[in-house]
Amino acid sequence: MNAQRIPFTIHLTGDAEPGCGIGSEIINDFVPRTADGHPCLQASHLRGLIRQNLYDLEEHHQWPGLSDIVLGAPGIDGSAGHAGAIHFTDAAAETNSTALVSRTAINQWGTARETSLRTVELIPAGTQLRGHLTIEATPGSVIDLAARLALLMISNVGGNRTRGAGACWIGIEGENRTPGSLLKELEKAIGKSGIPLPPSTFQKTNPKEFSG
């Protein structure tokens, strides 16, 4: 089976603050960057968002095991886990444009709380970030459909203090189906064959990628 390597683009419609956990005396948190200095969303960040979307599909449609078969699962109680069937590159911006935003907490008297000023770097709205998704599955299979759907379901690259904000929409090269159409196809595929059993092994395309 040949792996599908599919380009995708994240179109930011809101400022994104992904954060890398590293700051300076002036800036509390910088955005992650590629080796050549371009702002990016890391593969581990994207995997976390994908996993949450798959969890939501599992819960709503009663599809236990869907997230594990797509993204992999660790070993439990000494048993061997298995690698996932999809892998990401970081999604990188084509420009180096970023901005800074400062915020402070307000106390009960309506003034700034002491030592609460925080300045972070952000990736501005309008930025496009490009990456690649590799799917180790046959087109139209449960894994293929679930991976595409979960990626397209991302509408915000963060949404909390640990991952930042950033409303967005995602385009997958060559994919013209809507999330609704993909969901219907996924329902049919699972109804026909069920959730696949975990494979004995999957070729890990990107060994440096964090398994979230």
Salt bridges, closest charged atoms under 4 A:
GLU17 OE2 - ARG103 NH2 2.57
ASP68 OD1 - ARG51 NH1 3.75
GLU94 OE2 - ARG130 NE 2.63
GLU121 OE2 - ARG33 NH2 2.89
ASP144 OD1 - ARG148 NE 2.94
GLU175 OE1 - ARG148 NH1 2.93
GLU175 OE2 - ARG177 NE 2.76
GLU185 OE1 - ARG177 NH1 2.98
GLU187 OE2 - HIS61 ND1 3.72
GLU209 OE2 - ARG47 NH1 2.92
